Amino acid sequence: MSYPQNNMPMPGGPGSMPQGMGGGGGGPPPPGSAMPGPGGPPGGPGGPGRDDSYFTESRKGEVNELRQLLRTFGTERDKQRKRDIMKKVIAYMTLGIDVSRLFTEMMLAIETRDLVIKKMVYLFLCNYAETHPDLAQMCTNTLVKDSGSEDPMVRGLALRALCSLRLPQMIEYTSEPLRRSLQDGHAYVRKTGVMGILKMYHLNKEEFDRAAFNDILYDMLRDPDSSVVTNAILVLNEIMADSGGMALNRPVMLHLLNRIHEFSEFGILSVLDLVPRYIPANDEEGFQIMNLLDPVLRTANAGAVVATIRAFLSIADAIGKRPGDDRAPDSPTVDDLKRQVCVRIKAPLVTLLASGSNELTYVLLKYADQLIDLCPGIFDDEYRQFYVRYSDPTHIKHSKVRILAKLANPDTAPDIVAELGELVTDVDDTMGRLAVRSMGAVALHDSGGQGAVESIARRLVEMLDLQGIPHVSSEAATALAGLVRRHPSIITVVSAPLPRALRYITEPMGKASVIFLLGEYGESIVEAPYALERVIDSYDNITDDGVKTALLAATVKLFFQRPPEMQQMLGRLFKKATEDVSSQDLHDRALFYYRLLRSSPDPNVAKSIVTSQSMTITTDHFAEEDDSDLRDALMNEFNTLCTVYRCKAENFIEEENIVKFVKMPKDHPLPREAAAASVTDLGVNTITDQLGGTSIAPSPAPVSAPAPSGEVDLLGFGDDAFAPAAPPPPSTNSLQSLSLKSNATLTGEEYQSKWGTVADTEAVVLSAVPMRSGLTSTDAVESALSNFNVYTMASGELPTEFKFFLYGQEEDSFGGGYFLIQAVVMKAPASLALTIKPIGGEVNPDKRKEKIDQLVELIKSALGEYVP
């Protein structure tokens, strides 16, 4: 139904409208009527659950109409009509219309079993609680009553509404429901209660301390539901923000890390943010934490991957050897560990770069750029992933071009320079400029290998003659000026086109660069004085102070190299420059040169001052490009906006809002030189060497089973006198060529050393052995294998698999060799994979193969419950 403009009456007057099309005067149907809005009926073509008619402009009297409908709410039997009435009230409230007059009627509507209506009523109450505190107190008893409802959803919604009232006088009604919710049997109620504690903290800190909720929150970290633990971490971090976040110690940190596979993506990020603040007890613990977090790198969530990278870098910084440390000479340094970290995270990061959205790709490029600066050379072999694509947006193209220059080495430089050469003439001026600068950077850093500098210099010289593309010519001249300072020998390649280029280059920076080259190396350029003379004669037309300063310096320097040609034009330039008041620096410099030449008793003194070779640089970067301090500061704030903005947090965040970063704990229960500390608290002890160089915790010597006593501990008291009879280990002598010791021992260091002595190509691999059923824990497998004299060095559960590092030793009469075994049991589908490395013992290949086959059958027999 449409209405005429300017509220003009329709032809025929109001009474001429057909019956059933609305109220008198052409008004809209009353709230709650069955007439559909423009979006169609709820759930219809206009969109599921959305009716745009709720957001039409209200007119006088409609709030009163809503009041009348709410008064008949209790007798209304149509469930959908009830919801429509509530939606209309919430829509008016959303539009900013004051519907607080309906507070009493809304309170009466709260007594319903419809969760949708109840939720809308709670929203109404919370919205007007702060502006109408007296009215909000009317609903206190109802909310407290609902917080004890049998329905957990109702309990959680009521608790959330109760805590959202944010009224100081409500504290006495909130404490007890909050405390009760933290012991609720439903996770939704518990996690709502945890967030309610945070609201209470901001409302009344004294009551918060009196109720000892801080200690309760630490207890909630042991909650079986991961979403509750996530909320507890967030709340503790905010409550303790002034002291650097929640307090960390070894039990808390290891408990969270061992449960990380249970968390949602958001929860994983909350746990990972704690790792950079944790100081590992020793080197071994740091390596084991890295191994524990390694599966996170295989997720598709970019935030989790980047947070893991920051955690790895932080651990490497904490456990790496620094200059002056009194540690073993072969201990890995901080730089060595960080390079290993970059090698490990390269593949996941490059994969995310190629598969994310444009916004995500841009941020990841910033992180990749920072990691390339941290560990040069690691990403060089992936340079093709940073090629510009036609479909890339402009900001991503620019980032890739900047990064490409850092990936150049003797092998990749030809391809990179060729790719940059294609981008020079791009329609985007900024892209062309960046491409030229990147080419110059490759040559300036001398990263392209032999002949690369001269080749790039020739390309830049060709660009000087691109008269139709002034910005390219200007950038090429600027790049050549820096390149000649770094490699003076290429002046023979550059000098010839300079006088010609000076006539065509129009941009100030490019013109100043050409003038600098003419003055610095004009002795070997025949036309140099005459090229400068044309510029001096047009001095009045020059508007840029940089060009004037470069012209003055170049003319004075060339005067000492070719005095007869330069004397007259230098005098004219001095006259114009000393009379020029547009730049104080230029004026003072001209006076300095003039007085130096006039008052110096020996011309050679002035020549030595003016023509010194201080312009030649010996490093691969200019002083103004040295941002090492900023890069170090940004690495400390990795995985924050600082990387994207490329500036420190204090530059864009007010000081009082900057989150403190405090490493904990200061004192560890274990000394740094202590034996390897296990990170297991829930049966997780993976030792997979993902980063290289890690060691394995020594395993205890196998304990022989007690002698059978004939009695069984049926009640489970655990008395040694009633220990169950263990099944005797089967005699492996029946296998004739293989017999394993029952008392074999091996330390972690020995295991790792022996494993590394056998190449992976010499290992025997048995893969995809189907299993009857999956494992539930590692204990059953370890016990079954130990009965067959195959012992466990370490084991652990990962999100998709179980891993076991096993070993066995032959009897001396059978050769005394070792068998090192890595077993991987996939969870779904259930399957077993074995990697066996024989060490010592039998040297005959055929007999060794026979022993390995018998060992595989022995393992299958031990796992007969799982393997058919």
N, C-alpha and C positions, 0 to 999 in steps of 0.2 A: 504494500500500500504506500503510495507517495503523497506528499503534501505540497500544495502550491507555495510559491515563493512569497516571502514577506508576510506570511500568515494571512493572506487574502482568503476570503470565503470562497468556497467552491461554488460553481454555478448551481443554482437551485437552492442554495442555503443548506444549513446543517441538516435540516429535516429531510432533504432529498436523498441522503445516503441510504443504500439498501440496508435492511435489517441484518444484523449478524456481522457487520463489518467493523464494529468498534463501538465505543461509547459516544455520547453526545459531543458535538463539536469536532468530530474527526479525531479524537484523542486515541492514544494507543490502548490496547486491551489491558485490563487490570492485571496486576502481578499475579502470577500463578495460573492465568487462563491458558486454555489449550491452544491458542493461536500460535503457530510457529513463527520464529523470527527470520531474518534474512539468511541466516546460516542454516535453516532447516531445523527440524526437531532434534532434540538431543540424541546423539547416536546415529543421526541420519546422514544424508549426503553433505551437510554442512560441516561435518567433522565429528568424530566420536567424542561424546562427553562435553561438547563445546556448543553453546548457543549464543551467538553474537547479540541477540536481542536483550540479554541481561545487561549489556553495556551501552544501551541507547540512552540518550540524554533524559534525565529525570525532569519532571515538571511538578509544579505545586500540587500538593495533596497526595502524592504517591507514597510518601512515608506513612501518612495516616492510613492509606489503604493497606500497606504492609502490616501496620499495627492490627487492623481488623482481621487480616488473614492469619496472623500469628496467634490471635486470641482464639481462633477456631482450630488451631493446630492440633490440639489434643483429640478432637473429634474427627479429624480428617483421616480417612482410611486409605486413600491413594498414596502409596509410598513415593511414587515419582513426583506427584504434586507437592508433597512435603519438601522434597529436595529442591524443587524449582523455586519454592518460596525462599528457602535458605540461600540459594544461589543468587537470588535477586538482592537480598540484604547484603551479602558479601560483595556483590558487584557494585552496589552503591557505595559501600565502604571503600572499595578499591579506587573508585573514581574521586574520592575525597569528600563525599557528601556525609554530613554528620547524621548518623543514624543511631546515636547513643540513646535517643529517646526510646528506642526499642529494647533497652537493656532488660527491663523486667520481663517482657514477653519472651526474649531469647533465653532467659534463665529458666523459664517454665518449659522450654522446648528441649532442655538438656536431658530430661528424663526420657531417653529413648534407647533402643537397642541397635539402631541404625548407626554404624560407625561413621558413615559419610556425614550424616547430619551432626553427630556429636563432634566430629572434627571441625566442622564449620562453626559450630557454636563456640568451641574452644578458641578458634581463631578470632572470633568476634570479641570474646572476653579479653584476650591478650592485647588486642589492638587498642581497646579503650581503657585498659587498666591504669596506664600512666596518667592519662588526662582526667580520668574519673575514678580516683582511688576509692571514694566512698562506695561507688557502685560495685567496684571490683571485689570489695570485701564481702559483698552479698553472696558471692559464688564460692567462698572458701570451703564451707562445709560440704558442698556438692563435690568439689574437686577432691577433697580429702576422702570422701566416701568412695568416689570412683577409683581412687588410687588403690583401693583394697578390693576392687572387683575381681570376679573369677576369671574374666577374659583378660589375658595378658596385653592385648592390644589396647583395651580400655585403660588398663593400669598405666601403660606407658604413655598414652595420650594425655591422661589426666595429670600425670606427674610432670610431663613437659609443659603443659599449660600452667600448672601450679608454680613451677619455677620461672616461667616466662612473665609472670605478673610484675616482677621486679619492684615490689613495694617493700620498704623496710619493715612495715608492720606485719608482713606476711612471714617473716623469718620463723617465728615461733610455731607456725603451722607447717612449715616446709621441712624442718630438720628431721622430724620423725619419719615421714613418708620417704624422705631421701635415704635415710639409714636403712629402712626396711627394704627399699628397692634394690640396694646393693647385695642383698641376700636372696633376691627373688629367684625362682627356678627357671625363669625365661630370660634368654639373653637380651631380648629387645628392651625389657624393663631395666635390666642391669646397665646396659650401655646408655639408656636415657638418664638413669640416675647418676651416672658418672658425669655426663654433661651438665646435669642439674647442679652438681657440686661446684662446677666452674661459675655458673650464674650466681650461686650463693656466695662464692668467694668475692666476686666483684660487687655484690650488694652489701655484704657485711663481713669484713675480714676478721673481726674479733670473734663473732659467732663461729666462723669457719675454724679458727684456731681452737676455740673452746670445745668444739665437737670432735677434734682430732681427725678431721677428714683427710689430712695429708697422709697420715700413716695408713688409713684405709685405702687410699688410692694406690699406694705401693703394694698392698695386699692384692688389689685387683689385677696387678700384672700377672698373677698366677691363675687368673680366670681361665676356665677351659675354652671359652669362646674368644676367637681372635678379634672380633669386632669390639668387644668390651676392652680387651687389652689395648687396642689401637686408640680408643677414646681415652683410656687412662694415661697413655703416653702423651697425647696431645694436651690433656688437662694439666698434667704435672709440668710439662714444658712451659705452659703459659703462666701457671701459678708461680713457678720458680724462675721466671725469666730474668729477674734482677740478679740472680746468682749464676746465670749461664745455663739454665734448664734443669731438668730432673737430675737428681744425683745418680751417678753410675758407679757400680762396682763390678767385680768379676762375676759373682753369681747372677746378678740382674742381666748383665750383658749376654752372658752365655746362654741363659735361659731363653732370652728373646731370639737369639740367633739360631738356636736349635729348633725353634718353632716357626721360623720365617716362612717355611713352605705352607703353613696353615693360613697365612694372612692373605687378605685381598690385595690388589695392586696398591690401593691407597695405604693399607696397613704396612705393606712392605716398605713403602717410602718412609713411613714414620720410623720404622726400625732402622733403616739404612741411614737416616739422618743422625742417629745416635752414634754410629760407628766412628765417624771422624773425631768425636769427642772422647772416645775411649782409648786409654793407653794400654796396649797389651802388656801382660805380665813379663813376657820374654819373647825372644825371636820366634820360638817354636809356636807359641800361641798365636802370634801374628800370622804366621803362614797357615795355620789351621783355620783361622777365621777367614782368610782369603779363600781357602778351598771350600769352606762352608758356604760362602757367598757366590762362588763361581757359577752355580746353576742359574742365578738370577740374570747373568749376562745372556742367557739364551731366551729370555722372555721378549715379547714384542712391545713391551712398554718402554718407551724411550726414557721416561723419567726414572724408572727403576734402574735401567742400564747406566745412566749418567750418575745416579746416586751411588751405584756400586763402584764406578770408576773413582769417584771422590773418596769412597771408603778405602779402596785399594791404595790410592796415592797417600792417604793419611797414614795408613799402616806402614807403608814403605818408608815414609818420613820418620815414623816413630821407631822402627826397629833397625833401620839401615845404619851402617857404620859411618861415622863422621871423622873428619881430621882431628887427631888428638885423642880419640877413644883408645883405651887400653884393651882392645879386643883382638881376637885371633887375626893374623894377617890375611887369611883367606875369607874372612867375613865379608859378605856383600855390602857395598856402600849404598848410600841413599840413591845416588844416580843410577847405579846398576839395577837396583830394585825397581826404580821408576821406569827404566827402559824395558824391563821384563813385564811390568804392568801394561805399558803401551803396546807391546807386542801381543799380549793376551787380549786386550780390548779392541784391537784394530778391526778384526773381522766383524764383531757385533756392531760396532759404530758405523762402519762402512755399509753394512747391510741396512741399518736404519736410515742412513742418508739416502739410499736408493729407493726406499719404500714408503717414506712418510709424506705427509702433506707439505705444502709449500712453507707454511709457517714453522712447522716442526723441522723441516730441512734447514731453514735459515738458522735456527737456534743451534742445531747440531753442527752446522758448519762453523759456527763461532767456537764451539767446544773443540772441534777437530783442529781449528787454527791454533787454539791455545796449546793443545797437546803436541802439535807439530813443532811449536816453538820450544816446548819442554824437552822433547826428545827428537831432534832432527834426524831424518833418514828413515824413521820407522815406517812412515806412510808412503815412501817414495814409490814402491812397487804398485800402489793403488792409484797412481796419478790419473788414469783414465776415468776413474769414478768422479773426478772433479772437472771433467770437460763440460763446457757450457752446452746446454741443450736448447733447441729452438723454443721449446715450450716453457722453459724456466722463466719466472718473473724477474724483473730487473734486479731486485736486491740480491737474489740468489746468484745471478750471473756475476755481479760485482764481487761477491764473496769468493766465488770459485776462482775468478781471475787472480785475486790477491793470493789465494792459497797456492795456485799452480806454480808461481815463482819459487815457493819454498820447497817444492817437491823435485826440483831439478838436480840431477846428478849427471855424471858423464854418460850414463845409459839412457836416461829419460829426457835430457835437455833437448836433443834434436826434435823429438815429437812435441814437447811442450812449446818450444819456440815457434814451431810451425803452426801449432794451434793458436797461439797468441797472434801470430802474423795474420791469420784469417779474421781475427776480431778487430784489428786496427781500424778498418774502414766501416765498422758497424754504424748503423744509423744513430745509435745512441752515442752522443759525444762523450759521456762519462765512461762508457765501455771502451771506446777507442783510447782515451787517455790512460785508463788503467792497464790496458793491454801493452801500451808502449812502456809504461813505468815498470810493469812486470818483466818485460824483456830486458830493460836496463838493469833491473835488480839481479837477474840471472847472471849477467855479465859482471856487474859490480861485485857480487859475492864470489865470483870465479868458481861457480859450482857446476859449470857445464863441461869441464874437462879441457883438454888441449884443443886450441883452435876455436873454441866457442866464443871467446871475447871478440876476436877479429870478425868472426862471422856475424855476430849480433851487431857490431859496430857498422858493418857494411849495410845491414838491413836498416839501421837507424839513419844512415846517410841517405839512403834511397828515399826515406820518408821526408827528408828535408825539402824535397822537390815536389811534394804533394800540395800544389798551390791551391787546389780546390777544397782542401780539408785543412784549414788553418790550425785547428787545435792539435792535429796529429804532428804537423811540422813543428809547432811550438814545444810539444812534449818530447819529440825526438831530439830537439836542440838541447833541452834541459837534461835529458838522459845522457847525451853525449858529453855535456860539460862535466857531469859527475864521473862519467866513465874515463875520461881523459885524465882527470885528477887521480884516479885509482890506477890506471894503466897508461902512463904517458907515451908508451911506445906506439900506440895506435893513432897518434896525431897525423901520421902520414896518410892514413886512410880517411881521416876526417877533414883535413885542412882544405882540400881543393874546393868543395862546394860552399864553404862558409861565406865568402863575399857575395855570392849569388843568393844564398839563403837569406842574408840580411835584408835584401830588397823586398822579399816576399813575406817574411814572417811578420805578423802584425801584433800578436799577443805580447804583452810586456815581458812575461817570464821567458819566453822563447827568445825574444830579441835581446834581452839582457844576457842570456846564456851565450848567444853567438858573439856578442861584443866581448864578453869575457874571454872566449877562445881566441878571438882575433888579437886581443891585447896580450894574452899569455904566450901565444905561439906565433905572433905576427912576424917574427924574424924570418920564418921559413915560408910565409905566405906573401907572395909578391904584391897582391892587390890589397893587403890589409890596411895600409894608411889611407888609401883612397876610398875604401869602403867606409872607414870611420869618418872621413872628411864629409861624406854626404850626410851622415847622421849629425855631425856637428853643425853643418850649415842649416839643418832643419831643427835645431835645438829648441826654437820657440814653439814648435808644433808637438814636442814631446810632453805628455801629461803625467807620465808615471815616474815617480822619484827613483825607483829601482833602476830603470833604464838610464837615467841621468847619472846616477852614482856609478853604475857599471861602465858607462862611457868615460867618465872622468878617470877612473882607475885604469882602464885599458889604454887610454891616450897617454897618460903619464908613463906607464910601463913601456909602451911601444916607443916613447920618445927616447929612452935610454938605449933601445935596440937599433933604432933608425932615426937619429937626430935630424939630419937635413930635411927629411920629408915631413917630420912631425912638428918642427919648431913653430911655424906660423899658425898651424891649426891649434896647437896647444895654447898659444897665447889667446887666440879668439875664444877658446873654450873657457880659459881662466876668467876672462872678462865677463862672459855670460853667467858662469857658475857663481862667481862672487857677487854678482848683482841679483842673483835669483833668491827671492825671499820665500819661495813656496816650501822649501825644506831646510830646516836649520842644520841638519846633519850634512846635507850636500854643501851648504854654504861654508861650514866650518872645515870640511874636508878639503874644499878647493883652496881656502886660505892656508891650510896646513901645507899642501903641496907647493903652493906658490912661495911661501916663506922658506920652505925647506930648500927649494931650488935657488932662491935668491940669496940666502944667507950662508949656504954651506960653502966653506972654503975649498973643500975638495969634492968635486962632482962624484967621485967614486963612493964617498960616504952616502950621499943621497941615493945613488944607484943600488948600493947594497941593501938599503932600507926598502926601496920600492920594488926591486926585482927579486926579492928573496923567494926561495922555493917552498915556503910554508904552505902553499896551496895544495901540494901533493900529499895525499893521505896514504897510509900504510895498512889501515884496517879495512874490513869489508863493509863498514857502515860509517855514516857521518855521526858526529857527536849529537846532533839534534834528533837522530833516529834511535839513539840508545835508550830503550825503555825497559831495561832489565829490572829496575826497581818496581815498575808498574806490573810487569809480568809476574814477579814473585808475589806481589800483593794480591794479584788476581787469582793465582793458584791457591792461595789461602782461602779464597772465597769462591772456589769452584762450585759449579751447580747453583749459582745464584744469578740475579740480573746483572751483577757486576761484569760477568763475562760478555753478556749481550751488549751492555752499554760501554764496555771497555773503560771503566772508571771505578774507583773505590766506592764503597757504600756511603761514606760520609759526604760524597759529592751529590747524592740525590736522595738521601734519607736523613731526616732530622736526627740529631744526636740522641735524643731521648727515645727514639723509636728503633735504634739499631740494636739488634739482638746480640747479647754477649756470647762469645764463644770461649768456653772454659773446658779444658781437657781434664778428665777424671779417670781413675782415682790417682791422687798424688802418691799415696803409699800402697804398694801391692803386697798381698800376703806371700808372694813368691819372689825370691831374689832373681835378678836378671840372669844370673849364671846357673839357675836351677835347672833340673832336668825338665824335659818337655812336659808341659802342663796340658792335660787332656781338656778338650773343650766340650766333652760329652756331659750332658745331664739328662738326655732322653734317649739314649741308645744311639746317638749319632757320633761317629768317629771316622769320617772320611779322610784318607791320606792321599788322595789322588794328587799327583804332582802337576798341577795345572800351571804353576808359575816357574817351575824348575828350581832346583837347589834346596828344596825343603827336605827335612829329615823326618824320620818316622819314630814315634815313641816306642821305646823298648817294650817288648811283650814279656810277661812273666813266664817263668818256666812252667810247663804243663804239670798239673798236680795229678798224681795217680789217684785212681778211684779207691775208696775205702774197701776193705775186705768185706764180703757179704756176711751178714750176721744171721740171716734167716728170719729176721723180724722186720716188719714194715711199719713206718710211722703213719698210720692211717689218719690220725688227728692233725698232722702237720705241725707238731711242736718243734721240729727241727733239731731234736736231740741227736747227737752223733751216735749214741748207742743204738738208735733206731733208724739209722740211715738206710735208705733203700739199696738193695743190691744192684750195683751197676752192671750192665751187660759186659761180659768180658770182651776185650778187643779181639776181633777175628784174627786168626793166624794167617798172615800174609805169606807164610812160607809155602803154602799150597800153590802160590803163583809161580814158584820156582825161580823166575828171573827177577823178582821184585820183592823186597822185604823192607819195611820201614821201621825205624827205631821208635820205641815207645817213650823215649826221654830226650828227644831232639830239642835243642834250644837254639835260638837265634836272636840277636839284638836288633833294634831298629836300624842302627847304622850299618850293621853287617848285611841286613836284608837289602837296604837301598844300594849299598856298594856292589853286592853280588848281582842285583837286578840290572844295574847299569853296565856290567861287564859283558852281558849277552845282548847282541844287536836284536832289534825287533824283527828283522828279517829271518833270524834263526829261531825265533819262538814258534811253538806249535799252537795254532789257533783252532779252537773248536767252537763254532758259533751256531746259534739258533737251535739249541736242543729243546724240544717242547717239554713242558712240565704239566703234570696233572692239575696242580693248583698253585696259587701264588703264595708267597711268604707273608707272614704277619710280623715277624721279628727276626733278628739275626741270631738270637740265642739258640734256637732249635738246630739251625744249620751248624753252628760252631760245635755244639755238643755232639751231634751225629758224626761230624768229621773227625773230632778228637778221638772218638772210639776206634777210628781206623788209622790213628797215628798221623793224621793230617791236621796241623795246628794253625790257628788264626793269629796273624800278626796284627791286623786291624780290620775293622769292618764298619759299615755305616749305611744309613738309609738316606737316599736322595729322593726328590719328588717323584721320579719315574723309575727308580731302580734301587736295588741293594748291591753293595760292593763288598767283596771280601778279598783280603790279601793273605794268602795261605802259604804254607811251606811244609815240607817233609824231608827227612833224611834217610837214605838207605843204611841198612846194617853194614858194618865195615866189611863183612865177608862178601857182600854184594857190590862193593865198590865205594861205599861211603859218600856218594854224591848227593847233592841237594836238588830238590824240585821246588821252584818258586812259582806260585800259581796266582793269577788274578781271575777271580770269578765275578761275573756280572749277572744278576738275576733281574730281568725286566718284570715290571709289575703287570703290565697289560700290553700285549698278550704275554702270559707267563712263559718265560723261556730262559735258558741258561747258556752263557758263553764263557769259555775257558781260554786263558792264555797261559801256556806253560813254558818256563825257561829252565832247562836242565843245566846244572853247573857241576863240573867234576864228574867223577865216577867213570862209567863206561864210555869209551871213545869210539867203539865200533858203531857206525851210523845205524845199521840194521838192528843191533841189539838195543841201542838206545831208543829207537822207535818202538820196539817191542815193549820196553819198560814203560814208555809214556802211554802206550795203548792200555797196558794193564793198570796204570795209575788212573786213567780216565774211567775205566770200568770200576775201579775201587771207589772213586768219588761217586759214580752213579749208584753203586750199591749202598754207600753211606746215605745217599739222599733218596733211597728207594721210596720213601713216603711221598716225594714230590716228583721224581723223575721216573718215567715208565721204563 
